[in-house]
Amino acid sequence: MVLPTVLFQVGKAKLLPAARPALDQLAADLKAQPARRVRVLGHTDRVGEPDKNQVLSEQRAAAVQAYLVKAGVAAGRIATAGYGDARPLYPSPDARNRRVEVEEVP
């Protein structure tokens, strides 16, 4: 599942205020299903250097994880990974590539 909004500014891992509703809903869903585990995958657009984008994508995934933990989801239920700019969904540059995907972990 791709979270339905641009969550981050260019070059930043700080969550935008517009990200809160989607993350609050995800947190509520996870709290309602305590056995469910997820992996948060961070992505960037292709603006900037690939090495920096890789680090940034990891920081973005960690920012979402931290938000979910603060909202009451156990940290052990949330794995993270970053893919930098390696998996764009849209032709670059496109802000929608600055995204986070959440996948269920079996």
C-alpha positions as CSV (number, residue, x, y, z in Angstrom):
1,M,0.0,0.0,0.0
2,V,1.3,3.4,-0.9
3,L,0.3,6.1,1.6
4,P,-1.9,8.4,-0.3
5,T,-0.1,11.7,0.0
6,V,3.3,13.3,-0.3
7,L,4.7,12.9,3.1
8,F,8.0,14.8,2.9
9,Q,9.6,18.0,1.5
10,V,12.4,17.7,-1.1
11,G,15.5,16.5,0.7
12,K,13.9,16.2,4.1
13,A,12.8,13.3,6.4
14,K,10.5,15.5,8.5
15,L,6.9,14.6,8.0
16,L,4.6,17.2,6.5
17,P,1.4,18.0,8.5
18,A,-0.6,16.7,5.6
19,A,0.9,13.2,6.3
20,R,-0.9,13.0,9.7
21,P,-4.3,11.8,8.7
22,A,-3.0,8.8,6.6
23,L,-0.5,7.9,9.4
24,D,-3.2,8.2,12.1
25,Q,-5.4,5.8,10.1
26,L,-2.6,3.4,9.6
27,A,-1.8,3.5,13.4
28,A,-5.5,2.9,14.2
29,D,-5.6,-0.1,11.8
30,L,-2.4,-1.6,13.3
31,K,-3.7,-1.1,16.9
32,A,-7.0,-2.8,15.9
33,Q,-5.0,-5.8,14.6
34,P,-2.3,-6.5,17.2
35,A,-0.9,-9.5,15.5
36,R,-0.3,-7.6,12.2
37,R,3.3,-6.8,11.3
38,V,4.4,-4.4,8.6
39,R,7.5,-3.2,6.7
40,V,7.7,0.5,6.0
41,L,9.6,1.2,2.7
42,G,11.0,4.7,2.1
43,H,11.5,6.2,-1.4
44,T,12.8,9.4,-2.8
45,D,12.6,11.2,-6.1
46,R,15.6,11.5,-8.3
47,V,16.6,15.0,-7.3
48,G,20.1,14.8,-5.7
49,E,22.8,12.2,-5.4
50,P,21.9,8.5,-5.3
51,D,23.9,7.8,-2.1
52,K,22.2,10.7,-0.3
53,N,18.8,9.6,-1.6
54,Q,19.5,6.1,-0.2
55,V,20.2,7.5,3.3
56,L,17.2,9.9,3.0
57,S,14.8,7.0,2.1
58,E,16.0,5.1,5.2
59,Q,15.4,8.2,7.3
60,R,11.9,8.6,5.9
61,A,11.0,5.1,6.7
62,A,12.3,5.6,10.2
63,A,10.3,8.8,10.6
64,V,7.1,6.9,9.7
65,Q,8.1,4.1,12.2
66,A,8.7,6.7,14.9
67,Y,5.3,8.3,14.3
68,L,3.5,5.0,14.5
69,V,5.4,4.1,17.7
70,K,4.5,7.4,19.2
71,A,0.9,6.7,18.2
72,G,1.0,3.4,20.3
73,V,2.1,0.7,17.8
74,A,4.8,-1.5,19.2
75,A,8.2,-0.9,17.5
76,G,8.8,-4.6,17.1
77,R,5.9,-4.8,14.7
78,I,7.4,-2.3,12.3
79,A,10.4,-3.1,10.1
80,T,11.9,-0.5,7.8
81,A,13.9,-0.3,4.6
82,G,14.9,2.4,2.2
83,Y,15.2,2.2,-1.6
84,G,16.4,5.6,-2.5
85,D,15.4,6.6,-6.0
86,A,15.7,3.1,-7.4
87,R,11.9,2.4,-7.6
88,P,10.1,5.4,-9.0
89,L,6.4,5.1,-9.7
90,Y,6.3,8.2,-11.9
91,P,8.7,9.8,-14.4
92,S,11.1,12.0,-12.5
93,P,11.1,14.6,-11.2
94,D,7.7,14.0,-9.5
95,A,6.9,14.7,-5.9
96,R,4.8,11.6,-5.7
97,N,8.0,9.5,-5.8
98,R,8.8,11.0,-2.3
99,R,6.6,8.3,-0.8
100,V,6.3,5.6,1.8
101,E,4.9,2.2,1.1
102,V,3.7,-0.1,3.8
103,E,3.6,-3.9,3.2
104,E,2.3,-6.6,5.4
105,V,5.0,-9.0,6.8
106,P,3.7,-12.6,7.0
